[in-house]
Amino acid sequence: MGKAQVDSVMDAAVPGHGQIRTRVRFDPKIFGIERWPYTECTGIVLDIYVYPKTKIEEPKLEAFLITGSDVEKLLGSITSGNKQLTSEELEDWSELIMCVVMNMRAGYENPDVPEDHPVRVYYKPHWREIEAARNNEELAQALNNLREAVHLRGD
């Protein structure tokens, strides 16, 4: 069996900020590997660089809020203007539509928004109608009603 040699060097990079380079040099025979190519003279060299955690600047995430106007624009672009959303269009775009609609809902129905907030109260019947839809026709109608509510509210 072979031997392993370990060297640790602090501040390996210039100017140095406390990083540690650890070099492990070993013969593959340690693991029972015979005649590993190109290792007869030097063995296997493994360099590990460890850098200390530093807090330079934490990224700030901006609040991401999908508004009613975003939903209205999306449904308008899918339906080519003022036309009502059909169950066929809903089937083609359901994942995107529901993602946007549920993100809009999450913006209004969360612990930071009081239960009696006027916008939350205004949209509550529409969320219930969307949840109660049993098929694509009913869901398309519920989404059309939400779109109309957004338009009337002027969000």
MIROVEX-715870 format. One record per residue: residue number from 0; residue in one letter; x, y, z of N, C-alpha, C, O in turn. Coordinates in pm, whole numbers. Atoms other than C-alpha are relative to their C-alpha. Last residue first. Layout:
BEGIN
(NUM A (X Y Z) (X Y Z) (X Y Z) (X Y Z))
...
end
This chain:
BEGIN
(154 D (-132 35 -56) (-5639 4778 -1192) (108 11 -103) (224 -15 -73))
(153 G (-106 -86 54) (-5932 4964 -1346) (137 -28 56) (222 62 62))
(152 R (-72 -58 -113) (-6201 4810 -1126) (109 94 -47) (144 189 23))
(151 L (90 -95 -68) (-6426 4752 -1425) (69 72 115) (46 191 138))
(150 H (23 -113 91) (-6142 4594 -1628) (-88 106 68) (-59 225 58))
(149 V (-124 -76 4) (-6036 4372 -1338) (-19 126 -85) (24 235 -47))
(148 A (-10 -65 -131) (-6395 4260 -1289) (126 87 7) (123 198 60))
(147 E (95 -111 1) (-6425 4188 -1662) (6 79 130) (-1 202 130))
(146 R (-53 -100 93) (-6109 3975 -1653) (-91 123 -4) (-42 236 -4))
(145 L (-112 -66 -70) (-6238 3792 -1347) (57 110 -86) (84 220 -37))
(144 N (61 -85 -102) (-6567 3722 -1527) (108 74 81) (92 191 115))
(143 N (57 -115 70) (-6375 3593 -1830) (-64 97 98) (-52 218 82))
(142 L (-113 -87 35) (-6173 3373 -1595) (-46 123 -78) (7 232 -60))
(141 A (-47 -62 -124) (-6493 3232 -1443) (118 95 -27) (126 202 32))
(140 Q (97 -104 -36) (-6633 3170 -1792) (44 73 127) (32 196 135))
(139 A (-16 -109 97) (-6315 2987 -1896) (-96 113 33) (-59 230 26))
(138 L (-121 -72 -36) (-6334 2782 -1576) (25 117 -94) (64 225 -50))
(137 E (28 -78 -120) (-6694 2686 -1642) (121 82 43) (108 196 86))
(136 E (99 -103 35) (-6616 2580 -1997) (-29 90 119) (-32 212 106))
(135 N (-64 -113 69) (-6295 2404 -1893) (-99 110 -37) (-63 228 -36))
(134 N (-51 37 132) (-6471 2184 -1638) (57 125 -67) (50 234 -12))
(133 R (-12 146 12) (-6582 2175 -1275) (55 -45 -133) (93 -161 -149))
(132 A (14 44 139) (-6532 2542 -1185) (28 -150 -9) (128 -200 44))
(131 A (119 84 16) (-6578 2589 -808) (-17 -54 -142) (-100 -142 -164))
(130 E (-15 126 -73) (-6223 2715 -750) (-116 -96 -24) (-97 -217 -27))
(129 I (-109 75 66) (-6255 2978 -1024) (17 -136 67) (31 -238 0))
(128 E (54 48 128) (-6593 3092 -886) (105 -82 -75) (72 -184 -136))
(127 R (92 111 -29) (-6449 3114 -534) (-56 -60 -129) (-67 -182 -141))
(126 W (-84 114 -38) (-6155 3322 -658) (-88 -121 27) (-55 -233 -12))
(125 H (-62 52 123) (-6403 3548 -840) (91 -118 31) (97 -214 -46))
(124 P (97 82 75) (-6618 3594 -530) (58 -61 -127) (16 -169 -169))
(123 K (33 127 -67) (-6306 3701 -331) (-104 -83 -76) (-84 -203 -90))
(122 Y (-33 116 83) (-6194 3965 -585) (-42 -134 61) (-41 -235 -9))
(121 Y (51 -15 137) (-6369 4268 -431) (22 -126 -83) (-67 -167 -157))
(120 V (144 26 -2) (-6307 4157 -70) (-58 2 -141) (-143 -80 -174))
(119 R (15 142 -35) (-5932 4140 -129) (-147 -40 -1) (-183 -145 -55))
(118 V (-38 75 120) (-5938 4475 -305) (-17 -150 23) (-63 -224 -64))
(117 P (98 -10 109) (-6137 4636 -22) (34 -80 -125) (-56 -137 -187))
(116 H (-56 -95 97) (-5913 4501 257) (-93 4 -122) (-133 -101 -171))
(115 D (103 -94 43) (-6141 4320 504) (53 107 -97) (-14 207 -122))
(114 E (115 71 57) (-5921 4012 543) (-104 96 -58) (-171 64 -156))
(113 P (113 29 -91) (-5616 4231 602) (-118 -64 -74) (-143 -37 -191))
(112 V (117 -75 46) (-5329 4197 352) (-117 -36 92) (-155 -152 101))
(111 D (-29 -143 -8) (-4992 4095 500) (-118 87 -41) (-116 208 -19))
(110 P (7 -51 -138) (-5111 3741 577) (26 150 14) (-13 210 114))
(109 N (-114 48 -76) (-5178 3673 206) (-6 63 139) (-86 154 160))
(108 E (40 86 -111) (-5472 3707 -27) (122 -61 66) (163 -172 34))
(107 Y (109 -62 -74) (-5406 4004 -254) (-42 -81 123) (-89 -25 222))
(106 G (-35 -138 -32) (-5066 3915 -399) (-105 69 85) (-73 159 162))
(105 A (-94 3 -112) (-5145 3544 -375) (43 142 40) (74 167 157))
(104 R (74 27 -123) (-5448 3604 -597) (91 3 122) (55 60 225))
(103 M (78 -120 -28) (-5235 3764 -867) (-75 -19 133) (-73 69 219))
(102 N (-96 -96 -53) (-4994 3472 -844) (-69 133 31) (-35 199 130))
(101 M (-27 36 -139) (-5290 3236 -880) (106 90 64) (103 114 184))
(100 V (118 -30 -82) (-5406 3419 -1193) (26 -33 147) (-11 45 235))
(99 V (13 -145 -12) (-5058 3418 -1349) (-117 36 91) (-103 123 178))
(98 C (-117 -48 -74) (-4998 3048 -1283) (-12 151 25) (10 198 136))
(97 M (23 28 -142) (-5352 2965 -1391) (117 44 86) (98 86 200))
(96 I (111 -80 -52) (-5308 3140 -1725) (-17 -22 149) (-25 74 226))
(95 L (-43 -140 -10) (-4965 2990 -1792) (-109 86 62) (-82 166 152))
(94 E (-106 -9 -100) (-5074 2635 -1713) (45 144 20) (60 189 133))
(93 S (46 12 -139) (-5408 2669 -1894) (111 16 103) (90 83 205))
(92 W (-78 -93 -82) (-5276 2805 -2225) (-25 -15 149) (10 74 226))
(91 D (-133 -24 55) (-5387 2544 -2479) (91 79 93) (212 60 94))
(90 E (-71 128 2) (-5681 2419 -2271) (143 17 -50) (236 -44 3))
(89 L (-38 33 -137) (-5789 2775 -2198) (80 -129 4) (180 -138 75))
(88 E (-115 -86 -31) (-5785 2855 -2567) (51 -28 141) (171 -31 165))
(87 E (-111 49 81) (-6011 2556 -2630) (127 81 27) (235 26 43))
(86 S (-55 118 -68) (-6239 2650 -2338) (117 -59 -77) (208 -116 -17))
(85 T (75 123 26) (-6283 2992 -2494) (64 -116 75) (178 -107 121))
(84 L (-85 119 -5) (-6164 3325 -2356) (-87 -123 -22) (-192 -138 41))
(83 Q (3 81 -122) (-6402 3603 -2458) (92 -121 -13) (107 -177 -121))
(82 K (71 126 10) (-6305 3837 -2744) (7 -76 133) (105 -64 206))
(81 N (118 -1 -87) (-6192 4186 -2650) (-79 -130 0) (-173 -144 77))
(80 G (79 -120 -24) (-5841 4159 -2789) (-115 -20 93) (-99 -77 201))
(79 S (-11 -100 107) (-5679 3858 -2949) (-95 118 22) (-178 149 -64))
(78 T (128 -3 71) (-5800 3598 -2698) (-2 102 -113) (-108 126 -172))
(77 I (38 137 39) (-5453 3503 -2575) (-126 2 -86) (-139 -76 -180))
(76 S (-92 44 106) (-5334 3865 -2580) (-34 -142 -47) (-16 -173 -164))
(75 G (24 -75 123) (-5642 3983 -2393) (90 -45 -113) (46 -54 -228))
(74 L (122 56 61) (-5609 3707 -2135) (-34 71 -130) (-82 8 -224))
(73 L (-25 138 43) (-5249 3810 -2071) (-123 -59 -68) (-113 -114 -178))
(72 K (-85 -3 120) (-5329 4181 -2066) (25 -141 -53) (18 -165 -173))
(71 E (82 -50 111) (-5619 4131 -1821) (80 3 -130) (27 -35 -235))
(70 V (92 108 37) (-5403 3915 -1594) (-84 43 -120) (-102 -34 -215))
(69 D (-83 103 62) (-5128 4178 -1593) (-87 -116 -47) (-67 -170 -157))
(68 S (-27 -43 138) (-5390 4449 -1531) (89 -100 -73) (77 -116 -194))
(67 G (114 29 86) (-5511 4253 -1230) (24 41 -143) (-20 -27 -236))
(66 T (121 -77 -25) (-5168 4272 -1078) (-112 -45 -92) (-93 -126 -182))
(65 I (78 0 124) (-4886 4024 -1060) (-132 67 32) (-204 26 122))
(64 L (144 0 -14) (-4664 4118 -772) (-64 5 -137) (-39 97 -215))
(63 F (54 39 130) (-4298 4038 -745) (-150 -14 16) (-199 -108 78))
(62 A (131 63 -11) (-4142 4221 -455) (-56 -24 -140) (-55 64 -225))
(61 E (110 -93 7) (-3783 4297 -537) (-131 -78 10) (-142 -191 -36))
(60 L (104 43 92) (-3524 4054 -418) (-112 103 3) (-163 138 110))
(59 K (134 -41 -43) (-3221 4217 -262) (-100 -44 -106) (-87 -8 -224))
(58 P (89 -48 107) (-2894 4038 -315) (-137 33 58) (-189 -39 144))
(57 E (108 94 26) (-2680 4025 -3) (-87 53 -112) (-120 171 -115))
(56 E (126 -70 18) (-2366 4229 -28) (-106 -103 -33) (-96 -174 -133))
(55 I (-33 -120 76) (-2014 4131 69) (-126 84 -15) (-131 198 32))
(54 K (128 -63 30) (-2089 3887 346) (32 132 -70) (47 236 -6))
(53 T (-3 -144 -19) (-1789 3665 350) (-136 54 -39) (-204 0 -126))
(52 K (125 -68 32) (-1772 3294 400) (18 148 26) (65 189 132))
(51 P (88 -31 -113) (-1413 3179 404) (-129 67 -48) (-131 135 -151))
(50 Y (4 -145 -22) (-1268 3025 90) (-94 30 115) (-200 -32 127))
(49 V (111 -37 -87) (-1165 2661 67) (10 149 27) (114 199 70))
(48 Y (-5 -139 -42) (-950 2538 -220) (-124 31 83) (-236 3 40))
(47 I (129 -45 -53) (-896 2166 -256) (19 144 48) (104 171 133))
(46 D (-5 -131 -63) (-612 2035 -473) (-140 40 41) (-234 30 -38))
(45 L (132 -58 -14) (-596 1661 -545) (15 132 74) (60 134 189))
(44 V (-3 -125 -76) (-272 1512 -675) (-141 59 -2) (-201 75 -108))
(43 I (114 -84 33) (-261 1148 -781) (5 123 90) (25 111 211))
(42 G (121 37 -71) (78 977 -772) (-115 89 -48) (-104 157 -150))
(41 T (54 -106 -86) (378 1166 -896) (-115 -46 87) (-144 19 188))
(40 C (-99 -90 -60) (610 911 -1056) (-61 93 104) (-3 114 210))
(39 E (-112 74 -56) (389 610 -1138) (96 92 75) (147 54 181))
(38 T (-14 -31 -142) (72 816 -1176) (121 -67 63) (140 -60 184))
(37 Y (-68 -129 -25) (49 847 -1555) (16 34 147) (36 151 180))
(36 P (-87 -67 98) (-194 555 -1597) (53 135 50) (-19 211 116))
(35 W (81 -113 47) (-322 378 -1283) (89 80 -95) (201 115 -58))
(34 R (-36 -48 134) (-112 59 -1260) (-98 104 -55) (-145 92 -169))
(33 E (-134 26 52) (-278 -95 -952) (13 57 -140) (-83 56 -217))
(32 I (-4 -18 146) (-581 44 -771) (144 -17 -45) (232 59 -3))
(31 G (-9 130 63) (-619 -98 -418) (3 7 -152) (-23 -93 -219))
(30 F (135 50 25) (-744 230 -277) (0 -136 -70) (-104 -183 -115))
(29 I (71 -13 -128) (-408 320 -121) (-140 -58 -13) (-192 -118 81))
(28 K (-4 131 -64) (-252 181 -444) (-70 4 136) (-111 -100 188))
(27 P (128 69 17) (-370 504 -609) (-4 -138 65) (-111 -196 83))
(26 D (-20 108 95) (-61 672 -457) (-132 -73 -14) (-193 -106 88))
(25 F (4 139 -46) (-145 992 -282) (22 -95 -117) (1 -62 -234))
(24 R (-71 76 101) (-96 1366 -293) (4 -145 49) (50 -173 160))
(23 V (-15 139 -42) (-344 1577 -106) (65 -73 -115) (14 -73 -228))
(22 R (-43 89 107) (-312 1951 -148) (21 -137 60) (95 -155 157))
(21 T (-48 126 -53) (-509 2180 78) (33 -89 -118) (-50 -110 -207))
(20 R (-16 100 103) (-544 2540 -24) (55 -124 68) (158 -119 135))
(19 I (-93 109 -29) (-687 2761 242) (6 -91 -120) (-97 -134 -172))
(18 Q (30 127 64) (-852 3098 191) (109 -102 32) (222 -67 65))
(17 G (25 110 -92) (-805 3369 450) (-33 -133 -65) (-73 -226 4))
(16 H (110 -36 -89) (-843 3670 224) (-36 -117 90) (-154 -140 118))
(15 G (27 93 -109) (-523 3664 24) (-109 51 92) (-100 161 145))
(14 P (-72 -38 -122) (-369 3935 -192) (-29 -90 118) (39 -80 220))
(13 V (-49 -134 -31) (-293 3706 -378) (-115 97 -23) (-178 85 -128))
(12 A (22 -97 107) (-437 3355 -364) (49 138 47) (43 169 165))
(11 A (-66 44 122) (-291 3082 -143) (-16 100 -113) (71 107 -201))
(10 D (-9 -117 88) (-380 3263 176) (72 -33 -130) (169 33 -168))
(9 M (96 -109 -23) (-311 2959 392) (25 111 -101) (135 126 -153))
(8 V (-63 -130 18) (-127 2650 258) (-109 105 20) (-212 100 -48))
(7 S (99 -108 -4) (-215 2301 368) (74 132 -10) (174 153 58))
(6 D (-57 -132 -26) (-5 2000 266) (-114 99 4) (-206 91 -78))
(5 V (93 -111 -1) (-118 1637 285) (74 128 36) (148 132 135))
(4 Q (-69 -116 -53) (88 1334 185) (-96 118 -11) (-154 142 -117))
(3 A (60 -127 40) (-75 997 138) (78 112 66) (121 100 181))
(2 K (20 -98 -105) (113 667 148) (-70 122 -58) (-72 142 -179))
(1 G (-73 -126 8) (106 359 -70) (-32 90 118) (-106 54 209))
(0 M (83 -118 0) (0 0 0) (88 125 0) (199 125 52))
end
